[in-house]
Amino acid sequence: MKYLAIISINILSGISLATLIIMGVTYLSFKNTNVFQDVKIEIVNNPVSGHDDIVFHMQGFKPYECASTDVYGEAFSADGSHSHKLTTFTKQAIRNTRPGVEVPNAWAMERPKDMNKGGRYFVTMTGEFICNHWAFKVPKTQSYHNILLDALPVDN
């Protein structure tokens, strides 16, 4: 009887340890996974003329349940001399998608008023998210770099 209790405790201890290891490995996998995977982002109205908005299109999927809390961009000139903040949305097609479902997403951002001279830019879009994993809510940030933007000069 005494040996049966010791064996039962050892089995229970082994199962608990295995459960903790599995939970730790899956959490690390979640923590190191990007919010969106297989992502392609492009500006569909290149070159952007006049006072037109900058229209983005994205294709990709989320492996986990994540909700965006903030999205912003910055357009860096190709020669590295200056940049412009992209912070004002004019259209949003889809803000949040279900995990595992590949849904095309589109949005438009206002062309900054100080981008009058035009030029070639490389845009970085950054998204901030809150992702759910078991009972935890984990903040994540993901950036997408080198999205080509050709801006034509603005005629006054």
C-alpha positions in Angstrom: 0.0 0.0 0.0 2.8 2.3 0.9 4.5 1.7 -2.5 1.3 2.3 -4.4 1.1 5.8 -2.8 4.7 6.6 -3.7 4.1 5.4 -7.3 0.9 7.5 -7.5 2.7 10.6 -6.3 5.6 10.1 -8.7 3.2 9.7 -11.6 1.3 12.8 -10.6 4.5 14.7 -10.2 5.7 13.6 -13.7 2.4 14.6 -15.3 2.5 18.0 -13.6 6.1 18.6 -14.7 5.3 17.5 -18.3 2.3 19.8 -18.3 4.4 22.8 -17.2 7.0 22.1 -19.8 4.4 21.9 -22.6 2.7 25.1 -21.4 6.1 26.9 -21.3 7.1 25.8 -24.7 3.8 26.8 -26.3 3.9 30.1 -24.5 7.5 30.8 -25.8 6.3 29.8 -29.3 3.3 32.3 -29.0 5.6 35.0 -27.6 8.1 34.7 -30.5 5.5 34.4 -33.3 4.6 37.5 -35.4 1.1 38.8 -35.3 0.7 38.4 -39.0 2.4 35.8 -41.1 2.9 35.4 -44.9 2.4 39.1 -45.2 2.5 41.2 -48.3 1.8 44.9 -48.1 1.7 47.3 -51.1 0.5 50.7 -52.0 -2.1 50.2 -54.7 -2.3 53.7 -56.1 1.4 54.2 -56.8 2.4 56.8 -57.9 0.3 58.9 -55.5 -0.7 62.1 -57.2 -1.9 65.5 -56.0 -3.7 65.4 -52.7 -4.8 61.7 -53.1 -4.7 59.5 -50.0 -2.1 56.7 -49.8 -4.1 53.4 -50.3 -2.5 50.3 -48.8 -3.4 46.6 -49.4 -2.3 43.8 -47.2 -2.6 40.0 -47.5 -1.7 37.7 -44.7 -3.1 35.8 -41.7 -2.9 35.8 -37.9 -2.1 32.5 -36.1 -3.5 33.8 -32.8 -6.3 36.1 -31.6 -4.9 39.6 -31.6 -6.7 43.0 -31.7 -5.0 46.1 -33.0 -4.7 49.0 -30.6 -2.7 51.4 -32.8 -1.4 51.6 -36.3 0.9 54.3 -37.7 3.5 54.7 -40.4 6.5 56.7 -41.4 7.7 57.4 -44.9 11.4 57.7 -45.2 12.8 59.4 -48.3 15.0 57.2 -50.5 18.0 59.5 -50.1 17.6 59.4 -46.3 17.3 63.2 -46.0 13.9 63.4 -44.3 10.7 61.4 -43.3 7.0 62.0 -42.9 4.7 60.6 -40.2 1.6 58.8 -41.5 -1.0 58.9 -38.7 -4.4 59.9 -40.1 -6.6 57.1 -41.5 -9.2 58.1 -44.1 -10.5 54.6 -44.7 -10.3 51.2 -43.0 -11.8 48.1 -44.6 -11.1 45.6 -41.9 -9.5 46.3 -38.5 -9.4 42.8 -36.9 -9.6 39.4 -38.5 -10.1 35.9 -37.0 -7.0 33.8 -36.4 -6.0 31.4 -39.2 -8.2 33.1 -41.8 -6.4 34.8 -44.7 -8.4 38.0 -45.4 -7.3 40.8 -47.6 -7.2 44.1 -45.7 -7.1 47.6 -47.1 -6.8 51.0 -45.6 -6.0 54.6 -46.7 -4.0 57.2 -45.0 -3.9 60.9 -45.6 -0.9 62.1 -47.5 1.1 64.4 -45.2 0.8 68.1 -46.2 4.5 68.6 -46.1 5.1 65.9 -48.8 4.4 68.5 -51.5 7.6 68.1 -53.4 7.0 64.4 -54.0 9.7 61.8 -54.4 10.4 58.1 -53.7 9.8 56.9 -50.1 10.1 53.6 -48.2 7.2 53.3 -45.7 7.4 51.5 -42.4 3.9 50.5 -41.0 3.8 49.6 -37.4 0.9 47.9 -35.6 0.5 47.6 -31.8 -1.7 44.7 -30.7 -3.1 42.9 -27.6 -3.0 39.2 -28.2 -4.8 36.5 -26.2 -3.0 33.4 -25.1 -4.9 31.2 -22.6 -5.9 33.5 -19.8 -3.2 36.1 -20.6 -3.4 39.3 -22.7 0.1 40.0 -24.1 1.0 43.3 -25.9 2.9 42.8 -29.2 4.3 45.2 -31.8 5.1 44.3 -35.4 6.6 46.5 -38.2 6.6 46.1 -41.9 9.4 47.8 -43.7 10.3 49.0 -47.2 6.9 49.5 -48.7 7.5 51.5 -51.8 5.8 54.8 -52.2 6.2 57.1 -55.2 4.6 60.5 -54.5 4.2 62.9 -57.3 4.6 66.7 -56.7 1.5 68.6 -55.6 0.3 71.2 -58.1 -1.0 74.2 -56.1 
